[in-house]
Amino acid sequence: MSHLERALEELEIATAALAGTPMDGLVDRLGEARAALDRRSLAIAGLAELTGAGFTCSPEEREDALRRLRLSDEAGAEAQQRLAAVTRTALAEWRQWSQIYRALGAREPYSVLDCRA
C-alpha cells in the first residue's frame, strides 16, 4: 500500500468517524467528537505533508485521489453543518436559561445581602 493510499484511507476513516458521531446528546459525547475532529485534522495534515516536495503519482492515482478527496470533503462538510446546528441549538438554550435565571432575580455568586435597613 502506497503512502498516498494509506493517507487517503486514514482520511476516509477519520471522516467516517466524524460523520458517524451522534449529534443527540452531544454534550455527553464531547470527548468522542473532539477525538474524531483531531483524528481528521491529523489525517489532513498527513496528506498535506505527503503532497509536498517531490510528490508524484500516475494520472490514474491522481484521479482516484481527487475522487476520494471530494467524497471526504462532502462528508466532512455535512458533519460540520450538523455540528454547527448543534452549537446554535445549545447557544439558544443557554441564552434562554440565562434569561430565566436573570428574571428570577438571581444574584452573583457569593454576593453579600445587606439586611441592616
Secondary structure, 3 states (H helix, E strand, C coil): CCHHHHHHHHHHHHHHHHHCCCCCCHHHHHHHHHHHHHHHHHHHHHHHHHCCCCCCCCHHHHHHHHHHHHHHHHHHHHHHHHHHHHHHHHHHHHHHHHHHHHHCCCCCCCCCCCCCC
